[in-house]
Amino acid sequence: MTEHASAADLALLRAAFGADRAGSAVRTPPLGRGGVRAFEAEHGIVLPEPYRTFVAEICDGFSDGPPHHGLIPAAALPADWGAGRPGQVLAEPFPLSAAWLWDDDPRPEEEVEALLERVFHHGSIVLGTDGCGMYWHLVVSGPRRGEIWLITGEGAVPYGAPDGGSAGEPGFAGWVARWAAGLPWWSE
């Protein structure tokens, strides 16, 4: 797989997480190329760009966001994730191809619950939380690889896609750009 981060995306990410933005924020040091390759080998994936270069060269977490409660390291889960949940299975494809509100799904509860397990735990890393069970995920395997999704207790919606209703550009750099500009995630 040959994939490279664009110079524009990397410049945006460096500016968004640079010394001017840091203030009292805690910036987790980058993993380095070797650390990223070890993470990828352990999980059987290749992280999508520009996130891959971001965690290798810029930082692997930032306490002031995005999202609201901070960008967590690639191998971490948010503090409010809950005990006893299964770990992330990153090599399994992310199961959704479009937004899904499971509260409105007519299928039997057992069928929906089996699908929910995969939505929360397959093919994506958790970037962080906005609280109240709202988690931002970066899809790392499957057809929607490279997209950001908001997954909540009620449903899942892609960020920056026509079916997601957001105003920003899709992908990690587009998501960060909207946060860095102080703009809301969704169209008004």
Salt bridges, closest charged atoms under 4 A:
GLU3 OE1 - ARG145 NH1 2.97
GLU40 OE2 - ARG52 NE 2.57
GLU42 OE2 - HIS43 NE2 3.83
GLU57 OE1 - ARG14 NH2 2.73
GLU57 OE2 - ARG33 NH2 2.87
ASP105 OD2 - ARG107 NH2 2.66
GLU111 OE2 - ARG107 NH1 3.92
GLU147 OE1 - ARG144 NE 2.66
ASP163 OD1 - ARG144 NH2 3.92
